[in-house]
Every structure is written in structure tokens, then in C-alpha cells.
Amino acid sequence: MTQPTGTAPAEEIFVDVVPTFREEESSAGESRYVFSYTVTIHNRSAHSVQLLARHWKITQGSGKVQEVRGKGVVGQQPLIGPGQTFRYTSRAILDGPVGVMEGAYTCIETATQRPFEVTIAPFRLANPSQVH
């Protein structure tokens, strides 16, 4: 797929997230609910992009909001070529069985060094035994 002239690189970067409740690491008695989430970033543009930073907003079921910012993901600032994907798994620890995460990646198009942001749509973190 070629990138049409004038299209923002973010429009051709797609992010899929699959969350998983980690029952064996969680403890309701300690108000500790652990979730892993596997992120797959698809570069459908004609240009290489590099992920430089992340910003996550985690909203707990209680309404408490936590923001996490940092360089790269899982200790890397991956370079993702045209047509390539990058996948990683990370974790979030909540104080209740339900929450929502959303965020953005700050990237650059390597050929032009033009920065852009890729929005990560909200996704639900929930203990499967919850009826919400």
C-alpha cells in the first residue's frame, strides 16, 4: 500500500490490543488485579516509522486515573518498516477488577524526521467473572 500525498502517517499505523486477566498473579484480598496486554502495531504506510514514546491513561473502575509516560515500549524504540508489524506484551496492575486503558504513541517518519502521534483506542481490562 502506498501512502497518498498529504496523508498523515498516523492514518496508516494501526494498533491492535488484546488484554488478558492474570488470575494467578492477582489477589482480590489485596485489591490487586493484574492484566497483561499484547499490542500489535501494523505499519501499512510506504515509509519506515520509529516509535519514540508512549502515553497511557488508565482509568480504574473506582474512577481513579493514572497516566504513564515514557520512552519507547518495553525498553525499546522499535523501527517498523513498510508492511511490518511490531508486537510486545506489557502489564497493568489495578486496584479493582475493571478498568479502561487508552493512549498514544509518539512516532517519527524516519525519511523526513516528521513527528506524529498514533492514537490507541480505549480497551477494557476486566476480570472475566465480573458482570459489567
C-alpha positions as CSV (number, residue, x, y, z in Angstrom):
1,M,0.0,0.0,0.0
2,T,1.4,3.4,-0.9
3,Q,0.9,6.4,1.2
4,P,-1.0,9.0,-0.7
5,T,0.5,12.5,-0.8
6,G,-0.7,14.6,2.1
7,T,-1.9,11.7,4.2
8,A,-0.7,11.8,7.8
9,P,1.5,8.8,8.7
10,A,-0.7,8.1,11.7
11,E,-3.6,7.2,9.4
12,E,-1.6,4.2,8.1
13,I,-0.4,2.9,11.5
14,F,-2.9,0.5,13.1
15,V,-2.8,-0.7,16.7
16,D,-4.5,-3.9,18.0
17,V,-4.6,-4.7,21.7
18,V,-5.5,-8.0,23.4
19,P,-5.9,-7.8,27.2
20,T,-5.7,-10.8,29.4
21,F,-6.6,-11.1,33.1
22,R,-3.7,-12.7,35.1
23,E,-5.7,-14.6,37.8
24,E,-2.6,-16.4,39.2
25,E,-0.9,-13.0,39.9
26,S,-4.0,-11.3,41.2
27,S,-5.4,-11.2,44.7
28,A,-8.9,-9.8,45.5
29,G,-8.0,-9.7,49.2
30,E,-5.1,-7.4,48.5
31,S,-7.1,-5.3,45.9
32,R,-4.5,-6.3,43.3
33,Y,-5.8,-7.2,39.8
34,V,-3.1,-7.9,37.2
35,F,-3.7,-7.7,33.5
36,S,-1.3,-8.3,30.6
37,Y,-1.9,-6.7,27.2
38,T,-0.4,-7.7,23.9
39,V,-0.1,-4.8,21.5
40,T,0.5,-5.3,17.7
41,I,1.5,-2.2,15.7
42,H,1.0,-2.5,12.0
43,N,2.8,-0.1,9.6
44,R,0.7,0.0,6.4
45,S,2.5,3.0,5.1
46,A,5.2,3.2,2.4
47,H,7.7,4.6,4.9
48,S,9.6,3.3,8.0
49,V,8.5,4.7,11.3
50,Q,10.1,4.7,14.7
51,L,8.1,4.6,18.0
52,L,9.8,7.1,20.3
53,A,7.4,7.4,23.3
54,R,4.2,6.2,24.9
55,H,1.4,7.8,26.9
56,W,-1.2,5.6,28.6
57,K,-4.2,6.8,30.6
58,I,-5.5,4.0,32.9
59,T,-9.0,4.6,34.4
60,Q,-9.8,2.3,37.3
61,G,-13.4,1.1,37.9
62,S,-13.3,3.4,41.0
63,G,-12.7,6.4,38.8
64,K,-9.1,6.8,39.8
65,V,-7.0,7.9,36.8
66,Q,-3.3,7.1,36.3
67,E,-1.1,8.4,33.5
68,V,2.1,6.7,32.4
69,R,4.5,8.4,30.0
70,G,7.9,7.1,28.9
71,K,10.4,6.5,26.1
72,G,9.5,3.7,23.8
73,V,7.8,0.4,24.9
74,V,9.3,-2.5,26.9
75,G,12.7,-0.8,26.8
76,Q,12.7,-0.4,23.0
77,Q,12.2,2.3,20.4
78,P,11.3,0.0,17.6
79,L,11.8,0.8,13.9
80,I,8.9,-0.6,11.9
81,G,9.4,-0.8,8.2
82,P,6.7,-0.6,5.5
83,G,4.3,-3.5,5.8
84,Q,5.9,-4.7,9.0
85,T,4.5,-5.3,12.5
86,F,5.9,-4.9,16.0
87,R,4.4,-6.9,18.9
88,Y,5.0,-6.7,22.6
89,T,3.4,-7.6,25.9
90,S,3.2,-5.5,29.0
91,R,1.2,-5.3,32.2
92,A,-1.1,-3.1,34.2
93,I,-2.0,-3.5,37.9
94,L,-5.4,-2.2,39.0
95,D,-6.9,-1.9,42.5
96,G,-10.2,-3.3,41.2
97,P,-11.4,-5.9,38.8
98,V,-12.4,-3.5,36.0
99,G,-10.6,-0.6,34.2
100,V,-10.1,1.0,30.8
101,M,-6.8,1.9,29.1
102,E,-6.2,4.3,26.2
103,G,-3.3,6.3,24.9
104,A,-1.0,7.4,22.2
105,Y,2.4,6.6,20.7
106,T,4.7,9.4,19.6
107,C,6.5,8.3,16.4
108,I,8.6,9.8,13.6
109,E,8.6,9.0,9.9
110,T,12.3,8.2,9.5
111,A,12.7,9.6,6.0
112,T,11.5,13.1,6.9
113,Q,12.0,13.0,10.7
114,R,8.5,14.3,10.9
115,P,6.9,13.5,14.3
116,F,3.3,12.3,14.6
117,E,1.0,10.7,17.1
118,V,-0.9,7.4,16.8
119,T,-4.0,7.2,19.0
120,I,-4.7,3.9,20.9
121,A,-8.4,3.4,21.2
122,P,-9.8,2.6,24.7
123,F,-9.8,-1.0,25.6
124,R,-11.4,-2.8,28.6
125,L,-9.5,-4.6,31.4
126,A,-11.9,-6.9,33.2
127,N,-11.8,-9.9,35.4
128,P,-13.9,-12.4,33.3
129,S,-16.0,-13.1,36.4
130,Q,-17.2,-9.5,36.5
131,V,-20.7,-8.8,35.1
132,H,-20.2,-5.3,33.7
